[in-house]
Amino acid sequence: MVEASIPDAAADMWPLFLHEAAQSHRATFPSRADEYGRGIRTKLETTLAVRPDDVDEAYRSLHGWRRLEPDVDLIACPCVAVDWPAEDADELALRLPFSSFTRWVNLLGWAALAIGNLQLVAPEDEVVLAAGLAWERG
């Protein structure tokens, strides 16, 4: 076992996320904004200000980032590295810290398996599944 890290993307990925959220809701937002709950409506209002150049830069960066070849076969990290929030916590304030160990996996399109708060991550499904099976067998 060795310590490893994944470099950050070369550009901000939030314009990409916001752009895709806007595309997913384009048939109903903003025309039916009043039908959305406060949390999602606030998120989608943010999408209206995303600049196309920032979206393009994020996509270019993502395509380069997805060519990353890690120095290790398997990465083990927590799923969540913050205290569990109160039931009435503000989701918008928690989104970034709560998803910091899972967001990058989704963006890279890698495989991951959660076992409690342990996340096993690799570019290949087979590696993650084999590690999960080995964990289960002890």
Backbone as ProteinMPNN parsed JSONL, in Angstrom:
{"seq_chain_A": "MVEASIPDAAADMWPLFLHEAAQSHRATFPSRADEYGRGIRTKLETTLAVRPDDVDEAYRSLHGWRRLEPDVDLIACPCVAVDWPAEDADELALRLPFSSFTRWVNLLGWAALAIGNLQLVAPEDEVVLAAGLAWERG", "coords_chain_A": {"N_chain_A": [[0.846, -1.162, 0.0], [0.554, 2.184, -0.852], [0.778, 5.747, -0.546], [-1.263, 7.717, -2.572], [-2.357, 10.087, -5.051], [-4.815, 11.869, -6.915], [-4.555, 14.075, -9.531], [-6.015, 17.344, -9.736], [-8.533, 18.442, -12.065], [-7.663, 20.335, -14.99], [-9.187, 22.571, -15.396], [-11.993, 24.394, -14.034], [-14.696, 22.404, -13.086], [-17.312, 22.994, -12.525], [-18.809, 24.692, -14.353], [-19.399, 22.819, -16.363], [-20.956, 20.913, -14.971], [-23.119, 22.573, -14.231], [-24.052, 23.366, -16.756], [-24.894, 20.869, -17.797], [-26.895, 20.269, -15.965], [-28.701, 22.315, -16.556], [-29.357, 21.574, -19.186], [-30.631, 19.142, -18.718], [-32.948, 19.969, -17.504], [-34.194, 21.666, -19.265], [-36.708, 21.592, -20.52], [-38.498, 22.297, -18.583], [-37.5, 24.267, -16.952], [-36.511, 27.607, -17.088], [-39.266, 27.972, -17.231], [-41.196, 26.742, -15.595], [-40.393, 27.284, -13.033], [-41.465, 27.87, -10.521], [-42.507, 25.494, -9.659], [-40.495, 23.99, -8.682], [-38.575, 22.851, -5.857], [-36.961, 24.832, -3.258], [-34.151, 24.264, -3.027], [-33.286, 22.887, -5.47], [-34.249, 24.72, -7.324], [-32.694, 26.984, -6.729], [-30.17, 26.0, -7.442], [-30.58, 25.603, -10.212], [-31.137, 28.198, -11.059], [-28.611, 29.264, -10.934], [-27.467, 28.085, -13.142], [-28.217, 29.621, -15.285], [-26.434, 31.668, -15.614], [-24.086, 30.68, -16.612], [-21.228, 30.792, -18.614], [-20.757, 30.065, -22.058], [-18.099, 29.74, -23.021], [-16.742, 28.964, -20.714], [-17.925, 26.512, -20.237], [-17.083, 25.088, -22.507], [-14.306, 25.089, -22.031], [-14.234, 23.56, -19.689], [-15.178, 21.068, -20.642], [-13.103, 20.426, -22.454], [-10.982, 20.199, -20.651], [-11.939, 18.078, -19.076], [-11.941, 15.945, -20.909], [-9.187, 15.648, -21.315], [-8.424, 15.04, -18.681], [-9.654, 12.606, -18.318], [-7.96, 10.898, -19.617], [-6.1, 10.222, -17.827], [-3.758, 8.112, -16.284], [-3.515, 6.262, -13.537], [-0.981, 5.858, -10.944], [-1.277, 3.678, -9.394], [-3.033, 0.546, -8.869], [-5.46, 0.445, -7.537], [-7.472, 2.632, -5.679], [-8.047, 3.561, -2.39], [-10.245, 5.286, -0.414], [-12.082, 7.561, 1.711], [-15.691, 7.686, 1.477], [-17.124, 9.814, 2.374], [-15.937, 12.639, 4.004], [-16.626, 14.349, 6.006], [-18.42, 15.376, 8.947], [-21.528, 13.753, 9.588], [-24.371, 15.418, 8.443], [-26.887, 17.448, 10.114], [-30.397, 16.695, 10.052], [-31.888, 18.85, 9.114], [-30.066, 20.359, 7.741], [-28.516, 22.755, 5.517], [-28.582, 21.932, 2.293], [-27.33, 23.085, 0.077], [-25.102, 24.339, 1.186], [-23.661, 22.168, 2.014], [-23.029, 20.625, -0.188], [-20.498, 20.686, -1.66], [-18.366, 19.96, 0.286], [-19.466, 17.512, 1.122], [-19.507, 15.878, -1.103], [-16.896, 15.636, -1.941], [-15.129, 13.418, -2.1], [-16.333, 11.729, -3.873], [-17.203, 13.018, -6.173], [-15.122, 13.492, -8.085], [-14.648, 10.896, -8.98], [-16.974, 10.248, -10.355], [-16.847, 12.19, -12.381], [-14.52, 11.402, -13.756], [-15.397, 9.006, -14.682], [-14.771, 6.574, -13.644], [-14.801, 3.36, -11.99], [-16.358, 2.604, -8.877], [-16.741, 1.384, -5.558], [-18.622, 1.308, -2.702], [-18.081, 0.54, 0.636], [-19.438, 0.695, 3.495], [-18.042, 3.555, 4.809], [-15.831, 3.392, 3.253], [-14.336, 3.727, 0.147], [-13.643, 2.096, -2.8], [-11.741, 2.534, -5.644], [-11.104, 2.567, -9.137], [-9.894, 2.729, -12.538], [-10.899, 0.574, -13.998], [-13.697, -1.585, -13.995], [-13.426, -4.305, -13.286], [-11.228, -4.438, -11.562], [-12.093, -3.042, -9.3], [-14.327, -4.605, -8.571], [-13.076, -7.076, -8.057], [-11.475, -6.342, -5.881], [-13.468, -5.671, -4.05], [-14.674, -8.168, -3.705], [-12.522, -9.566, -2.602], [-12.293, -8.145, -0.212], [-14.736, -8.806, 0.975], [-14.385, -11.537, 1.37], [-12.42, -11.516, 3.198]], "CA_chain_A": [[0.0, 0.0, 0.0], [1.297, 3.442, -0.944], [-0.06, 6.933, -0.646], [-1.421, 8.166, -3.961], [-3.312, 11.178, -5.222], [-5.302, 12.131, -8.268], [-4.47, 15.519, -9.758], [-7.251, 18.039, -10.078], [-8.723, 18.781, -13.47], [-6.976, 21.574, -15.36], [-10.153, 23.682, -15.379], [-13.132, 24.275, -13.126], [-15.714, 21.502, -13.627], [-18.675, 23.435, -12.211], [-19.571, 25.106, -15.534], [-19.87, 21.614, -17.034], [-22.056, 20.406, -14.15], [-24.259, 23.487, -14.343], [-24.551, 23.263, -18.129], [-25.629, 19.612, -17.947], [-28.129, 20.402, -15.175], [-29.607, 23.152, -17.339], [-29.839, 20.782, -20.316], [-31.55, 18.125, -18.207], [-34.198, 20.592, -17.071], [-34.554, 22.73, -20.201], [-38.129, 21.552, -20.884], [-39.339, 22.789, -17.485], [-36.881, 25.376, -16.216], [-37.167, 28.328, -16.007], [-40.689, 28.225, -17.477], [-42.008, 26.239, -14.481], [-39.509, 27.399, -11.867], [-42.225, 27.895, -9.268], [-42.851, 24.121, -9.289], [-39.298, 23.37, -8.11], [-38.251, 23.164, -4.471], [-35.967, 25.894, -3.107], [-32.786, 23.804, -3.284], [-33.02, 22.658, -6.897], [-34.496, 25.977, -8.044], [-31.502, 27.812, -6.535], [-29.115, 25.423, -8.294], [-30.872, 25.844, -11.62], [-30.971, 29.634, -11.324], [-27.173, 29.45, -11.15], [-27.107, 27.621, -14.486], [-28.549, 30.642, -16.281], [-25.317, 32.61, -15.766], [-22.876, 29.979, -17.061], [-20.726, 31.253, -19.915], [-20.431, 28.969, -22.974], [-16.647, 29.533, -23.075], [-16.349, 28.211, -19.518], [-18.392, 25.142, -20.456], [-16.162, 24.496, -23.48], [-13.025, 24.86, -21.352], [-14.423, 22.441, -18.764], [-15.236, 19.834, -21.424], [-11.743, 20.131, -22.938], [-10.218, 19.737, -19.5], [-12.436, 16.765, -18.682], [-11.457, 14.942, -21.864], [-7.785, 15.417, -20.986], [-8.375, 14.414, -17.359], [-10.077, 11.206, -18.459], [-6.833, 10.108, -20.135], [-5.217, 9.983, -16.693], [-3.418, 6.737, -15.921], [-3.008, 6.356, -12.168], [0.243, 5.137, -10.608], [-1.666, 2.526, -8.583], [-4.134, -0.226, -9.451], [-6.689, 0.651, -6.793], [-7.425, 3.729, -4.713], [-8.959, 3.43, -1.254], [-10.445, 6.582, 0.227], [-13.429, 7.62, 2.289], [-16.786, 8.191, 0.648], [-17.485, 11.104, 2.957], [-14.906, 13.015, 4.973], [-17.155, 15.391, 6.894], [-19.402, 14.84, 9.879], [-22.866, 13.59, 9.029], [-25.108, 16.657, 8.729], [-28.199, 17.399, 10.755], [-31.468, 16.451, 9.089], [-32.357, 20.112, 8.544], [-28.911, 21.096, 7.226], [-28.661, 23.403, 4.213], [-27.941, 21.077, 1.29], [-26.459, 23.884, -0.789], [-23.853, 24.59, 1.902], [-22.967, 20.895, 2.222], [-22.781, 19.893, -1.431], [-19.078, 20.532, -1.998], [-17.615, 19.096, 1.194], [-20.067, 16.192, 1.247], [-19.247, 15.069, -2.302], [-15.508, 15.83, -2.385], [-14.448, 12.163, -2.389], [-17.064, 10.961, -4.885], [-17.426, 13.83, -7.381], [-14.058, 13.27, -9.073], [-14.809, 9.55, -9.54], [-18.043, 10.357, -11.347], [-16.37, 12.966, -13.529], [-13.575, 10.594, -14.525], [-16.082, 7.846, -15.238], [-14.154, 5.378, -13.101], [-15.63, 2.485, -11.173], [-16.176, 2.747, -7.433], [-17.568, 0.528, -4.726], [-18.653, 1.797, -1.321], [-18.26, -0.434, 1.712], [-19.522, 1.644, 4.603], [-17.453, 4.82, 4.378], [-14.648, 3.097, 2.441], [-14.609, 3.723, -1.283], [-12.606, 1.485, -3.628], [-11.848, 3.234, -6.926], [-10.127, 2.234, -10.179], [-10.432, 2.981, -13.877], [-11.552, -0.619, -14.54], [-14.702, -2.235, -13.147], [-12.948, -5.598, -12.805], [-10.32, -4.225, -10.434], [-12.91, -2.67, -8.15], [-15.125, -5.761, -8.177], [-12.174, -8.06, -7.443], [-11.099, -5.826, -4.561], [-14.641, -5.805, -3.194], [-14.821, -9.594, -3.398], [-11.444, -9.899, -1.662], [-12.681, -7.539, 1.07], [-15.825, -9.61, 1.536], [-13.871, -12.852, 1.78], [-11.511, -11.308, 4.325]], "C_chain_A": [[0.897, 1.232, 0.0], [0.307, 4.598, -0.977], [-0.095, 7.389, -2.097], [-2.397, 9.33, -3.991], [-3.678, 11.304, -6.692], [-5.213, 13.637, -8.477], [-5.84, 16.103, -10.082], [-7.336, 18.237, -11.588], [-8.037, 20.119, -13.749], [-7.896, 22.792, -15.32], [-11.255, 23.376, -14.367], [-14.207, 23.412, -13.792], [-17.136, 21.978, -13.37], [-19.432, 23.976, -13.42], [-20.149, 23.915, -16.307], [-21.074, 21.042, -16.283], [-23.307, 21.266, -14.317], [-24.89, 23.433, -15.729], [-25.395, 21.997, -18.3], [-26.918, 19.625, -17.128], [-29.155, 21.224, -15.946], [-30.192, 22.37, -18.516], [-30.865, 19.745, -19.874], [-32.921, 18.7, -17.863], [-34.741, 21.616, -18.071], [-36.027, 22.742, -20.582], [-39.025, 22.182, -19.808], [-38.743, 23.949, -16.7], [-36.231, 26.338, -17.19], [-38.682, 28.494, -16.164], [-41.6, 27.761, -16.339], [-41.214, 26.273, -13.176], [-40.264, 27.344, -10.547], [-42.633, 26.497, -8.796], [-41.675, 23.374, -8.662], [-39.161, 23.741, -6.64], [-37.126, 24.188, -4.419], [-34.565, 25.444, -3.487], [-32.474, 23.649, -4.757], [-33.258, 23.92, -7.704], [-33.279, 26.897, -7.925], [-30.355, 27.312, -7.405], [-29.344, 25.785, -9.759], [-30.813, 27.322, -11.986], [-29.506, 29.954, -11.605], [-26.776, 29.062, -12.569], [-27.33, 28.681, -15.55], [-27.396, 31.606, -16.548], [-24.035, 31.954, -16.279], [-22.494, 30.45, -18.46], [-20.357, 30.064, -20.8], [-18.924, 28.7, -23.065], [-16.141, 28.733, -21.883], [-16.775, 26.747, -19.632], [-17.442, 24.435, -21.415], [-14.82, 24.173, -22.834], [-13.127, 23.669, -20.397], [-14.475, 21.117, -19.518], [-13.856, 19.457, -21.962], [-10.89, 19.569, -21.804], [-10.644, 18.33, -19.087], [-11.922, 15.684, -19.619], [-9.98, 14.632, -21.628], [-7.636, 14.67, -19.671], [-8.739, 12.93, -17.443], [-9.012, 10.318, -19.085], [-5.821, 9.777, -19.032], [-5.006, 8.487, -16.462], [-2.796, 6.782, -14.534], [-1.755, 5.513, -11.965], [-0.027, 3.876, -9.796], [-2.832, 1.811, -9.25], [-5.478, 0.105, -8.829], [-6.484, 1.789, -5.8], [-8.461, 3.445, -3.642], [-9.036, 4.79, -0.578], [-11.828, 6.595, 0.862], [-14.459, 8.033, 1.23], [-17.127, 9.612, 1.073], [-16.454, 11.426, 4.025], [-15.33, 14.179, 5.85], [-18.145, 14.716, 7.845], [-20.768, 14.765, 9.21], [-23.703, 14.809, 9.403], [-26.414, 16.406, 9.477], [-29.27, 17.242, 9.681], [-31.93, 17.728, 8.405], [-31.219, 20.976, 7.989], [-29.203, 21.678, 5.846], [-27.878, 22.611, 3.174], [-26.976, 21.863, 0.414], [-25.109, 24.153, -0.133], [-23.023, 23.319, 2.054], [-22.514, 20.214, 0.94], [-21.3, 19.664, -1.709], [-18.323, 19.654, -1.006], [-18.165, 17.67, 1.259], [-19.734, 15.296, 0.059], [-17.784, 15.096, -2.749], [-14.776, 14.537, -2.729], [-15.174, 11.301, -3.416], [-17.195, 11.7, -6.215], [-16.385, 13.53, -8.456], [-14.175, 11.903, -9.731], [-15.868, 9.577, -10.633], [-17.575, 11.104, -12.586], [-15.413, 12.16, -14.394], [-14.242, 9.398, -15.191], [-15.482, 6.535, -14.758], [-15.168, 4.574, -12.299], [-15.337, 2.747, -9.698], [-17.168, 1.837, -6.722], [-17.478, 1.056, -3.307], [-18.923, 0.639, -0.378], [-18.255, 0.396, 2.99], [-19.01, 2.989, 4.115], [-16.132, 4.615, 3.634], [-15.064, 3.024, 0.987], [-13.405, 3.119, -1.998], [-12.807, 2.006, -5.043], [-10.751, 2.759, -7.875], [-10.736, 2.563, -11.536], [-11.214, 1.794, -14.449], [-12.51, -1.232, -13.53], [-14.158, -3.501, -12.496], [-12.049, -5.457, -11.586], [-11.119, -3.913, -9.171], [-13.731, -3.862, -7.663], [-14.27, -6.839, -7.524], [-11.757, -7.611, -6.046], [-12.259, -5.949, -3.588], [-14.873, -7.256, -2.788], [-13.756, -10.034, -2.404], [-11.759, -9.334, -0.269], [-13.748, -8.398, 1.756], [-15.329, -10.935, 2.08], [-12.894, -12.74, 2.94], [-10.124, -11.683, 3.985]], "O_chain_A": [[1.868, 1.313, 0.752], [-0.845, 4.443, -1.382], [0.938, 7.437, -2.766], [-3.172, 9.526, -3.055], [-2.931, 10.893, -7.579], [-5.747, 14.399, -7.672], [-6.706, 15.425, -10.636], [-6.326, 18.2, -12.29], [-7.858, 20.933, -12.843], [-7.421, 23.923, -15.22], [-11.412, 22.242, -13.914], [-14.584, 23.665, -14.936], [-18.078, 21.424, -13.936], [-20.635, 23.732, -13.511], [-21.255, 23.995, -16.842], [-22.094, 20.723, -16.894], [-24.408, 20.753, -14.517], [-26.113, 23.45, -15.863], [-26.481, 22.045, -18.879], [-27.925, 19.055, -17.549], [-30.335, 20.875, -15.988], [-31.382, 22.486, -18.811], [-31.85, 19.499, -20.571], [-33.931, 17.998, -17.924], [-35.665, 22.36, -17.742], [-36.555, 23.796, -20.936], [-40.166, 22.554, -20.083], [-39.424, 24.548, -15.868], [-35.46, 25.907, -18.047], [-39.318, 29.102, -15.304], [-42.672, 28.333, -16.14], [-41.354, 25.393, -12.327], [-39.748, 26.821, -9.559], [-43.061, 26.334, -7.654], [-41.837, 22.258, -8.168], [-39.582, 24.821, -6.226], [-36.419, 24.394, -5.405], [-33.858, 26.161, -4.194], [-31.499, 24.219, -5.247], [-32.544, 24.172, -8.675], [-32.876, 27.52, -8.908], [-29.652, 28.105, -8.031], [-28.426, 26.218, -10.456], [-30.47, 27.661, -13.119], [-29.203, 30.821, -12.425], [-25.851, 29.643, -13.137], [-26.699, 28.643, -16.606], [-27.373, 32.282, -17.576], [-23.001, 32.615, -16.367], [-23.326, 30.499, -19.366], [-19.701, 29.137, -20.327], [-18.516, 27.544, -23.176], [-15.224, 27.922, -22.016], [-16.065, 25.852, -19.176], [-17.038, 23.3, -21.16], [-14.261, 23.101, -23.065], [-12.203, 22.861, -20.311], [-13.874, 20.137, -19.076], [-13.482, 18.285, -21.928], [-10.17, 18.586, -21.98], [-9.799, 17.487, -18.784], [-11.51, 14.616, -19.165], [-9.566, 13.477, -21.73], [-6.81, 13.765, -19.56], [-8.187, 12.106, -16.714], [-9.155, 9.095, -19.081], [-4.807, 9.127, -19.287], [-5.956, 7.705, -16.449], [-1.682, 7.28, -14.365], [-1.498, 4.573, -12.717], [0.888, 3.094, -9.537], [-3.532, 2.383, -10.086], [-6.511, 0.056, -9.497], [-5.436, 1.885, -5.161], [-9.611, 3.128, -3.945], [-8.014, 5.373, -0.216], [-12.652, 5.727, 0.576], [-14.12, 8.652, 0.221], [-17.383, 10.487, 0.245], [-16.133, 10.578, 4.858], [-14.489, 14.91, 6.375], [-18.639, 13.622, 7.572], [-21.117, 15.603, 8.378], [-23.738, 15.193, 10.572], [-26.961, 15.303, 9.468], [-29.059, 17.62, 8.528], [-32.325, 17.696, 7.239], [-31.388, 22.179, 7.792], [-30.035, 21.156, 5.103], [-26.647, 22.622, 3.179], [-25.916, 21.355, 0.049], [-24.084, 24.192, -0.814], [-21.804, 23.393, 2.208], [-21.685, 19.305, 0.99], [-20.898, 18.531, -1.971], [-17.691, 18.682, -1.421], [-17.4, 16.721, 1.433], [-19.686, 14.075, 0.205], [-17.471, 14.618, -3.839], [-13.882, 14.554, -3.574], [-14.672, 10.241, -3.791], [-17.287, 11.07, -7.268], [-16.739, 13.334, -9.619], [-13.844, 11.752, -10.907], [-15.683, 9.0, -11.705], [-17.87, 10.7, -13.71], [-15.481, 12.221, -15.621], [-13.711, 8.841, -16.152], [-15.664, 5.497, -15.394], [-16.253, 5.058, -11.977], [-14.21, 3.071, -9.324], [-18.264, 1.563, -7.21], [-16.383, 1.23, -2.77], [-19.862, -0.135, -0.564], [-17.195, 0.755, 3.503], [-19.496, 3.509, 3.11], [-15.395, 5.576, 3.411], [-16.028, 2.343, 0.638], [-12.277, 3.579, -1.82], [-13.91, 1.933, -5.584], [-9.605, 2.571, -7.465], [-11.956, 2.663, -11.666], [-12.093, 1.981, -15.29], [-12.177, -1.379, -12.355], [-14.39, -3.751, -11.313], [-12.11, -6.281, -10.673], [-10.846, -4.461, -8.103], [-13.816, -4.099, -6.458], [-14.69, -7.451, -6.542], [-11.695, -8.428, -5.127], [-12.058, -6.295, -2.424], [-15.232, -7.532, -1.643], [-14.043, -10.786, -1.472], [-11.508, -9.995, 0.739], [-13.67, -8.676, 2.952], [-15.79, -11.404, 3.121], [-12.574, -13.736, 3.59], [-9.23, -11.569, 4.825]]}, "name": "protein", "num_of_chains": 1, "seq": "MVEASIPDAAADMWPLFLHEAAQSHRATFPSRADEYGRGIRTKLETTLAVRPDDVDEAYRSLHGWRRLEPDVDLIACPCVAVDWPAEDADELALRLPFSSFTRWVNLLGWAALAIGNLQLVAPEDEVVLAAGLAWERG"}
